């Protein structure tokens, strides 16, 4: 099993910044990629960004491109999401996702961290 613990959420004014962290523990070998998703009340969970664990290839949703930066620290098994120029539309619960790929694919989710952007 893999455990994911998110931190760094909070309340910020529009235009401000936050940095989310996601620390992985447990069976952290064979990580294929980690990513962030978010969900607002009444909406489906949506993709935000992911990073391939080896090689650091990144991919972003159009809505956050140029404002958010995903990164990782392999030694700490930790992923980050630097969020700049935040907008009220970014308000959501942000979830960390980890995909392991060895003989089978396994998906893991964190408990989520609330990000609230006020006008």
Secondary structure, 3 states (H helix, E strand, C coil): CEEEEEECCEEEECCCCEEEEEEEEECCCCEEEEEEEEECCCCCCEEEEEEECCCCCEEECCCCCCCEEEEEEHHHCEEEEEECCCCHHHCEEEEEEEEEECCCEEEEECCCEEEEEEC
